[in-house]
């Protein structure tokens, strides 16, 4: 898979420009100062400034996070009314939906059930948190149609689309989903954690949805990936106010343990780190040599990143 297949350059650049304008319009005087979102340490220092936002690094666990940050109320308003959010949902996603279905969701559905089989987890139902328009559920159903699927999706338009597909949906944020607590064998949430105001509340709510000894799989962005470490503040992933949380491998382990999970496994199966860096304006001797080595070496290097937990695309498999 190439970055251009899921993020066409011109379309993605327009989205990033809108995000930059949105970020610069925020009133930072109302932002909240927080401790580390992973371990709650107060030992943090400024790492990056971008579009009026500051990102701090935790000196205890290595997590990168926006600090100070917009309140939950401000973020909710942003995702409802901002130009970049509207562009993402109304123009960007519809144009890449089928490509993302084939390149991302279909593959992830296969990998998910491989993990479930590997862990010998017996499941009768799955809930997708932040389900969007329900594409991932559709792909999971193609593999396992003998289990029940549910969705939690706060967006009004998205939740209606899911409901029209015959999938039971709760139109709320997961932090306000008490009526579905202790209900599921398995919970998934794709690319949501990096957006939330309080990661600990989000992960605790995922835990609450699960039955005893249930599992969750969370996918998100991590700080210790090759592309983010190489590009730094120039990384498109560091995109305020959309992406606020970039946990370290240790940060993920600490956060999920704090949220009450008994087992936490962190993996980095991402495949785009090298492609993202080579597509950037970054120009170092290492990258020049890497390009000269050709596609086979580039592929082997990405495989090394995956095995070494050095990709920025992170999967957390956790057991209640």
Secondary structure, DSSP 4 states (H G I P E B T S, - for coil): --HHHHS-HHHHHHHHHHHHHHHHTS-GGGPBP---TTT--S-EEEEEEETTEEEEEETTT--EEESSB--HHHHHHHHHH-HHHHHIIIIIHHHHHHHHIIIIIHHHHHHHHHHHHHTT---SEEEEET-TTSHHHHHHHHH--SSEEEEE---HHHHHHHHHTT-EEE-S-GGG-GGGTT-EEEEEEES-GGG-S-HHHHHHHHHHHEEEEEEEEEEEEBTTSHHHHHHGGG-TTS-TTT--EEB-HHHHHHHHHHTT-SEEEEE---S-HHHHHHTSS---HHHHHHHHH-HHHHHHHHHHHHHTT--SEEEEEEE-
